[in-house]
Amino acid sequence: MILEQTKKPLFLSHILIFINVAVFLVMMYFDSSLSTLTLIRFGAKINYRIADLELYRLITPMFLHANLLHLGFNSYALHLFGRDTEMIFGKTRFLIIYFAAGITGTVGSFLLNDNVSVGASGAIFGLIGANLYLFTLNKDVYRRIFGNDIFVLLGINVVYGFVNPMIDNTAHLAGLLGGFLAAWSVGYRYQVKYTWKNWGARLALVLMVAASLTFGLTAYRTSAEYFFKKGYFSAVDGQITTALEALKTGEERFPEDERFPSLIAEIEKLIQELNLNSN
């Protein structure tokens, strides 16, 4: 009797986990401390760079993690939610939901959080959003198959996100909404015909991201934070000319902001000391 071996399916979520781990190891090779500067160099979400139209940073933060615990937690969550979502929606729809949620999460963070941020959690919350969409299709069937665990987990994560200032809850909630709309827009796996509601969800998702990004870019480029963060991080990265240009422009536009003359003085003092030492 010949026993047939059944191959386990290869899930895209597991490939994404592998990519996240590989990127993490590469970053560790270059800088084992995973400093903020290293995260920025690898593509972290930092608002002034996005305002300078480094729009690839809407995607790259999804593949970066700040430490091993962060990577491990997100990898487990992606494994947990990714398989079922991929089986229900199919591979192509799964990728659309994942990346749409990740981008939406980054845009939400850009609008409401000026901190440097990384992580796949916005996209993972998007997978939870896709599950919420399935729940709206048939609440009884969804509860019979999956129970209420997802609502408990969502509640715990949202509350913890508000309690812990280190967590970018705006990215989580924006990713949740983006995942819900993306799932609604593409439909479930065997849906053949699209209704006006599917097209409406597509339009809502595109308009939400486009309008938020357009407004955010315009508003941030004229803010004091733009000039200060550009000056500060450019100085840390050794781009002294760029740093001083940004800080002096900020000082002119926001004379009441004491951070600009203070940082300018520190940089100019450091330049003088370096010049003296070189002589």
Secondary structure by P-SEA (a helix, b strand, c coil): cbbbbbbccccaaaaaaaaaaaaaaaaaaacccccaaaaaaaccccaaaaaacccccccccccccccaaaaaaaaaaaaaaaaaaaaaccaaaaaaaaaaaaaaaaaaaaaccccccccaaaaaaaaaaaaaaaaaacaaaaaaaccaaaaaaaaaaaaaaaaccccaaaaaaaaaaaaaaaaaaacccccccccaaaaaaaaaaaaaaaaaaaaaaaaaaacaaaaaaaaaaaaaacaaaaaaaaaaaaaaaccccaaaaaaaaaaaaaaaaaaaaac
